[in-house]
């Protein structure tokens, strides 16, 4: 399986970004998917999850600001992030929770 995240960058506090993750090597439409992040010096944490049926779950720290979604036709997972805060700065990864492998992440830096 390959998980290629993109869309990170430098954004000011209060700004927005949309992350994308293209998944290959698996039948995407039947997969539960999730976004994780790891800030410098901190453990990796789950941010949002999305089942194949469309059910979502979010970490308390991002509820109301982040939205996870998917496009099965494009085998792509998204994370729309609004009202970004400095504490959202991290490397963001997408992952198939049921599997062990991690793809390359994408760096999000929130700073003025």
C-alpha positions as a Markdown table, in Angstrom:
| # | Residue | x | y | z |
|---|---|---|---|---|
| 1 | Unk | 0.0 | 0.0 | 0.0 |
| 2 | Unk | 1.1 | 3.6 | -0.7 |
| 3 | Unk | -0.2 | 6.6 | 1.2 |
| 4 | Unk | 0.9 | 9.9 | -0.2 |
| 5 | Unk | -0.1 | 13.0 | 1.8 |
| 6 | Unk | 0.1 | 16.5 | 0.4 |
| 7 | Unk | -1.2 | 20.0 | 0.9 |
| 8 | Unk | 0.7 | 21.1 | 3.9 |
| 9 | Unk | 2.5 | 24.4 | 4.2 |
| 10 | Unk | 2.9 | 27.6 | 6.1 |
| 11 | Unk | -0.3 | 29.4 | 7.1 |
| 12 | Unk | -1.1 | 32.2 | 9.5 |
| 13 | Unk | -3.2 | 31.6 | 12.6 |
| 14 | Unk | -6.9 | 31.6 | 11.6 |
| 15 | Unk | -6.0 | 30.4 | 8.2 |
| 16 | Unk | -7.1 | 27.3 | 6.3 |
| 17 | Unk | -5.5 | 24.3 | 4.5 |
| 18 | Unk | -6.8 | 21.2 | 2.8 |
| 19 | Unk | -4.7 | 18.1 | 3.0 |
| 20 | Unk | -5.0 | 15.3 | 0.5 |
| 21 | Unk | -3.9 | 11.7 | 0.7 |
| 22 | Unk | -3.9 | 9.4 | -2.3 |
| 23 | Unk | -4.1 | 5.7 | -1.5 |
| 24 | Unk | -2.9 | 3.0 | -3.9 |
| 25 | Unk | -2.6 | -0.7 | -3.5 |
| 26 | Unk | -5.9 | -1.2 | -1.7 |
| 27 | Unk | -9.6 | -1.0 | -2.6 |
| 28 | Unk | -10.0 | 2.4 | -1.2 |
| 29 | Unk | -13.8 | 2.5 | -1.1 |
| 30 | Unk | -14.0 | -0.3 | 1.6 |
| 31 | Unk | -11.3 | 1.1 | 3.8 |
| 32 | Unk | -11.6 | 3.0 | 7.1 |
| 33 | Unk | -9.2 | 5.8 | 7.0 |
| 34 | Unk | -7.7 | 8.3 | 9.5 |
| 35 | Unk | -5.5 | 11.3 | 9.8 |
| 36 | Unk | -2.8 | 11.5 | 12.4 |
| 37 | Unk | -0.3 | 14.2 | 13.3 |
| 38 | Unk | 2.9 | 14.4 | 15.2 |
| 39 | Unk | 4.2 | 17.7 | 16.5 |
| 40 | Unk | 7.9 | 18.2 | 17.3 |
| 41 | Unk | 8.8 | 16.5 | 20.5 |
| 42 | Unk | 5.3 | 14.9 | 21.0 |
| 43 | Unk | 3.8 | 11.6 | 20.3 |
| 44 | Unk | 1.8 | 10.9 | 17.2 |
| 45 | Unk | -2.0 | 11.4 | 17.8 |
| 46 | Unk | -5.1 | 10.6 | 16.0 |
| 47 | Unk | -6.9 | 13.6 | 14.6 |
| 48 | Unk | -9.9 | 12.4 | 12.6 |
| 49 | Unk | -11.3 | 9.1 | 11.3 |
| 50 | Unk | -13.7 | 8.1 | 8.6 |
| 51 | Unk | -15.3 | 4.8 | 8.0 |
| 52 | Unk | -16.2 | 3.3 | 4.6 |
| 53 | Unk | -19.9 | 4.0 | 5.6 |
| 54 | Unk | -19.2 | 7.7 | 6.1 |
| 55 | Unk | -19.1 | 7.8 | 9.9 |
| 56 | Unk | -16.6 | 10.3 | 11.3 |
| 57 | Unk | -14.8 | 10.9 | 14.6 |
| 58 | Unk | -12.6 | 13.8 | 15.7 |
| 59 | Unk | -10.2 | 14.6 | 18.4 |
| 60 | Unk | -11.6 | 17.1 | 20.8 |
| 61 | Unk | -8.9 | 19.6 | 20.0 |
| 62 | Unk | -10.1 | 19.8 | 16.3 |
| 63 | Unk | -13.8 | 19.4 | 16.5 |
| 64 | Unk | -15.6 | 22.1 | 14.7 |
| 65 | Unk | -12.5 | 23.1 | 12.8 |
| 66 | Unk | -11.4 | 20.0 | 10.9 |
| 67 | Unk | -13.5 | 18.0 | 8.4 |
| 68 | Unk | -12.4 | 14.6 | 7.1 |
| 69 | Unk | -13.9 | 13.4 | 3.8 |
| 70 | Unk | -13.1 | 11.1 | 0.9 |
| 71 | Unk | -13.5 | 10.8 | -2.8 |
| 72 | Unk | -13.7 | 7.1 | -3.6 |
| 73 | Unk | -13.5 | 7.6 | -7.3 |
| 74 | Unk | -10.1 | 9.3 | -6.8 |
| 75 | Unk | -8.9 | 7.0 | -4.0 |
| 76 | Unk | -8.3 | 10.2 | -2.0 |
| 77 | Unk | -8.8 | 11.2 | 1.6 |
| 78 | Unk | -9.1 | 14.8 | 2.6 |
| 79 | Unk | -8.7 | 16.9 | 5.7 |
| 80 | Unk | -10.1 | 20.4 | 5.5 |
| 81 | Unk | -8.7 | 22.5 | 8.3 |
| 82 | Unk | -10.0 | 26.0 | 9.2 |
| 83 | Unk | -9.3 | 28.4 | 12.0 |
| 84 | Unk | -5.8 | 26.9 | 12.4 |
| 85 | Unk | -3.9 | 27.5 | 15.6 |
| 86 | Unk | -0.2 | 27.3 | 16.4 |
| 87 | Unk | -0.8 | 24.1 | 18.2 |
| 88 | Unk | -2.0 | 22.5 | 15.0 |
| 89 | Unk | 1.6 | 22.7 | 13.7 |
| 90 | Unk | 2.7 | 19.1 | 13.0 |
| 91 | Unk | 3.5 | 16.6 | 10.3 |
| 92 | Unk | 0.2 | 15.1 | 9.2 |
| 93 | Unk | -0.1 | 11.5 | 8.1 |
| 94 | Unk | -3.0 | 9.5 | 6.6 |
| 95 | Unk | -3.3 | 5.9 | 7.6 |
| 96 | Unk | -5.4 | 2.8 | 7.3 |
| 97 | Unk | -6.0 | 2.2 | 11.0 |
| 98 | Unk | -6.3 | -1.6 | 10.4 |
| 99 | Unk | -2.8 | -1.7 | 9.0 |
| 100 | Unk | 0.7 | -1.0 | 10.3 |
| 101 | Unk | 2.3 | 1.0 | 7.5 |
| 102 | Unk | 2.7 | 4.7 | 7.5 |
| 103 | Unk | 3.2 | 6.9 | 4.4 |
| 104 | Unk | 5.1 | 10.1 | 4.1 |
| 105 | Unk | 3.5 | 12.9 | 5.9 |
| 106 | Unk | 3.0 | 16.5 | 5.0 |
| 107 | Unk | 4.2 | 19.4 | 7.2 |
| 108 | Unk | 1.7 | 22.0 | 8.5 |
| 109 | Unk | 3.2 | 25.1 | 10.1 |
| 110 | Unk | 0.9 | 27.7 | 11.7 |
| 111 | Unk | 2.7 | 30.8 | 12.4 |
| 112 | Unk | 2.5 | 34.5 | 12.0 |
